[in-house]
Amino acid sequence: MTDVHHLRETPARYYEVLGRVMSALRETGALNGATHLDWWPGNGGRTWEIEWQGGPFPAEVAARLLGAPEPGVGDDQGGHAVHGLISPGRGENERAHLVVLDVPVNLRAIEPIGTSQVWATLTLTRG
């Protein structure tokens, strides 16, 4: 991939990527159990950086995002809002990377606990 300054060269696509990813996060519930969601342009407008605390591991979030349906598309048509590649961060559970419409999106979790622990916590019965 070439070093493209997406914010300067293709601003509409750059912001479309953020919109698609944020919509998919909401629609899939991929960040259930997470707190302090934040995002910002990274690497001088070449990437998006998305960060949260607690909740699922970034690779789990990325996998859910890649299966997110396109808004307004029926199940039979199979459209997806987020298309891209996924790779784990350098042996870390705290990072994952997506490429969406040729724009890199870096996912980072601070102190993640994983989806299984999130669900165990959310469904814990109190006696």
N, C-alpha and C positions, 0 to 999 in steps of 0.2 A: 504494500500500500504506500502510495506516495504521501509526502508530508503536505497535506492540503489544509489551508486555513478555512475551514467550513463556514465559520461565522462571517468572514469577509467575502468569500467567493460564492457561497450558496446559502445565504441567511434563511430563506424560506425552508429549505430542506433541513437545515440545522435545527430550527425550532420545531419543525414537524417531528423530528426524531424525539425531542423531549416530550412533545405532546403525546405521541404514540406510546412511549414508555410509561409516562405518568398515568395515562388512561388505562393501560394494561395493568399497572400496579393496582389501581383502584378496582378494576373489573374482576381481577383474579383473586384479590385478597392476598396476594403474594407476600405482603409485609404485615400480615396479622401478627400481633404480639410485639411488633417493633415500635420504637419511640424515636422522637427527634429526627424525623426525615428532613433532609436538606439536599440541595442540588445547586450546581454552579457550572459555568463554562470552564473547562479545563484546558490546560496546555495552550493558553492564548487563543481559545476559540476553535481548537482542533478536536476536542472531545467534550463529552458531558461527564461530570462526576456526580454520582448519586450515593448518598451515605445515610445510614440509619444506625440506631443503637439497639442492641438486643435482637430478638426475633430470629428469623431464619438465616441460614448461611447464604451468601451471595450466589453460589452455584444453584441452590434450590430456587431462589428467586428468578434467576436467569432462565432456568428450565421452565418455570411457570409462565414467564413472559413470552417465551417462544411459542407457547401453545395458546396464547390469548386470542380470542376471536376478534375479527374486525368489527367495530361498532356498526350495527345495522345489517350485518350479514347473517343470514340464517345458517343453522347447523349443517344443512345439506350442501351448502356452497363451499364450506371449508376455508373461508378466507381468514387470514391471520393479520392482526394489527402490527405485530412485531416480527419481522423476518431478520435473520442474521446468523452470525456465528457465535458460539459460546466457547470460552476457554477459561479454565480455573486460573486464578492468580498464582504465581510462582510457588506452588506447594503450600499455599496458605488457605485456611478456611475463611479468612476475612475478606477475600477479594475474588471477583469474577469479571470477565470482560465480554461485552457484546459488540458486534458491529451491526448497526441498524442503518439501512440506506446509505452505506459507505461511511457512516459517522461512528467512531468508536464511543462506546458508553462503558464507563468503569463503575462497577458496583462495589461498595465497601460497607462492611458491617463492623461496628465497634462492639466487642464482646457478644457475638452471636451465640445463641443456644441451640439453634436448629429447629426445623419444623416439628419433629416428633416431640421435643420438649415443650415447644410452644403449645401444641395441642394438649399435651398432658397437663400443662398448667391451666389452660383455658377450660378444660373439662373436669378439673379436680372438684370432687364433691366435698362439701364441708359438712361435718357431722355434728 
